[in-house]
Amino acid sequence: MHRIRGNLDSVRQRIARAAEAAGRDPGEITLVAVTKTYPAETINEGIEAGITIIGENRVQEAAGKYPRIGQRAQWHLVGHLQSNKAKKAVEIFSLIHSIDSVKLAQEVGRRAAERGKVQGVLLEVNTSGEAQKQGVEPDRTLEVLGEAGEIKGIRVMGLMTVGPLTGEVTKIRKAFEKLRTIFEEAGGLGLANVEMRHLSMGMSGDFELAIAEGSNMVRIGTAIFGSRA
Ligand SMILES: *Cc1c(COP(=O)(O)O)cnc(C)c1O
């Protein structure tokens, strides 16, 4: 309990310092506490310590913990979504960060419309060019946004990326800079049903670089809860 509270305080301070260093208001940066692999008990301790948004990367795992946490926090899906889990996903999550194709957007929209819900989603972009990474190619992002904006049952609320797995700071910054550039460009197009509100980038190892490059939503797990077993 004390450890999570202490870690959370220190992450908040680091977010604030990174924001201030970039001349930004710390209050504009939303913290998503990534709770994958941690049990409901640990997550509830985090919620008591002040976490308001939790991020899970698998629908099934989230569904298993949901009964013991419920709406004490908002749920975000940060990991890859398979079409056959879309129905369950729209039941649990207020924001899905990982839409990476028009087809998946259509399935999520269809399932959300069945529930009478408009599902908030982000488009995931592969900014690192790493083959194993999910996400739309940067060059195709504007086109996919245009198509996603026409789908009933979803509302596109921004972009997400996972930074490259490297220790090279320049490479990481480049990837984040690329997403911010697309974010600004897309925001200026005035696409129907597409809002560039959330720029989701930055994890425990790189969130300060992401904030320096304009992130307003960071997804942080291990820096809060400790390393995963
Ligand atoms: C696990 C995960 C995170 C958090 O990673 P940490 O290194 O634990 O902070 C963020 N985003 C995604 C998509 C993840 O899968």
PDBQT file of the ligand as one rigid body, heavy atoms in Angstrom, charges set to zero:
ROOT
HETATM    1  C1  LIG A 301       2.365  -2.817 -20.530  1.00  0.00    +0.000 C 
HETATM    2  C2  LIG A 301       2.016  -1.637 -21.342  1.00  0.00    +0.000 A 
HETATM    3  C3  LIG A 301       2.264  -0.336 -20.851  1.00  0.00    +0.000 A 
HETATM    4  C4  LIG A 301       2.930  -0.067 -19.529  1.00  0.00    +0.000 C 
HETATM    5  O1  LIG A 301       4.237  -0.522 -19.534  1.00  0.00    +0.000 OA
HETATM    6  P1  LIG A 301       5.239  -0.247 -18.297  1.00  0.00    +0.000 P 
HETATM    7  O2  LIG A 301       6.563  -0.421 -18.878  1.00  0.00    +0.000 OA
HETATM    8  O3  LIG A 301       4.898  -1.266 -17.259  1.00  0.00    +0.000 OA
HETATM    9  O4  LIG A 301       4.966   1.121 -17.812  1.00  0.00    +0.000 OA
HETATM   10  C5  LIG A 301       1.870   0.728 -21.648  1.00  0.00    +0.000 A 
HETATM   11  N1  LIG A 301       1.291   0.542 -22.852  1.00  0.00    +0.000 NA
HETATM   12  C6  LIG A 301       1.045  -0.690 -23.343  1.00  0.00    +0.000 A 
HETATM   13  C7  LIG A 301       0.403  -0.816 -24.667  1.00  0.00    +0.000 C 
HETATM   14  C8  LIG A 301       1.403  -1.811 -22.603  1.00  0.00    +0.000 A 
HETATM   15  O5  LIG A 301       1.167  -3.038 -23.113  1.00  0.00    +0.000 OA
ENDROOT
TORSDOF 0
